[in-house]
Amino acid sequence: MSTTIEAILNRRSVREYTDEPVSEKDINTILDCARWAPSGLNNQPWKFIVVRDEDTIKNLAQCTHYSTIVLRSKVLIAVYLDNEEMYHHDKDVMAIGASIQNILLACVELGLGSVWLGEILKQADMVNSILEAPENHELMAVIAIGKPVEKERTSSRKSIAELTFENKFGKKWIGSN
Ligand SMILES: Cc1cc2nc3c(=O)[nH]c(=O)nc-3n(C[C@H](O)[C@H](O)[C@H](O)COP(=O)(O)O)c2cc1C
């Protein structure tokens, strides 16, 4: 079993999936991790739509430039902000981000690949119509999930030194890497 830190550091966006299905047990574990994210006042402003129906996946693929990823995925999770549960838009959106990161990390632990799709928000109205989202629900992201095709995946990040200051802005944090 990997540690949380290993999962965070080794997670990569996975955009190619095998034909293997994702089990309902794994989907439930993912949803459990999503709902245990922190939220302001513990208001849990999220709603999740699990999409496994092939026709619905095909329809959703029409809503994004990343249609190939959507078509290859075995399950999609559309993540919504439920405005009825909202108490502060920015904080609630951040809580949704935490919930999505939990989804991505749960996938690592389960040997699944996933990618956070944000570009699809450009076509949020179309997605909402396909998923019959109620008026007061705001689409935040769609997560594509499947068993990863084995291949090396690389990514990069800015260094800690570029991103971090000590005590106040301007005085660089002297750390390694
Ligand atoms: C808010 C957000 C939106 C994203 N939207 C897309 C997307 O529409 N399509 C895509 O292929 N990847 C998308 N990604 C994944 C990023 O491209 C990816 O996380 C980034 O390049 C770093 O790569 P890594 O996740 O492998 O470390 C998105 C990530 C975030 C956090």
The ligand as an ORCA input file, in Angstrom:
! r2SCAN-3c Opt
* xyz 0 1
  C      -8.669     22.829    -12.954
  C      -8.015     21.813    -13.860
  C      -8.488     21.658    -15.143
  C      -7.916     20.712    -15.999
  N      -8.458     20.515    -17.230
  C      -7.940     19.573    -18.048
  C      -8.566     19.291    -19.293
  O      -9.582     19.864    -19.652
  N      -7.987     18.347    -20.082
  C      -6.874     17.644    -19.701
  O      -6.419     16.791    -20.465
  N      -6.280     17.872    -18.506
  C      -6.787     18.812    -17.668
  N      -6.233     19.028    -16.431
  C      -5.039     18.259    -16.019
  C      -3.777     19.115    -16.095
  O      -3.426     19.310    -17.450
  C      -2.645     18.419    -15.323
  O      -3.014     18.257    -13.974
  C      -1.345     19.225    -15.385
  O      -0.860     19.332    -16.695
  C      -0.239     18.592    -14.521
  O      -0.017     17.259    -14.929
  P      -0.152     16.058    -13.892
  O      -1.567     16.050    -13.365
  O       0.132     14.791    -14.691
  O       0.866     16.258    -12.802
  C      -6.799     19.941    -15.560
  C      -6.341     20.095    -14.240
  C      -6.956     20.997    -13.402
  C      -6.501     21.101    -11.956
*
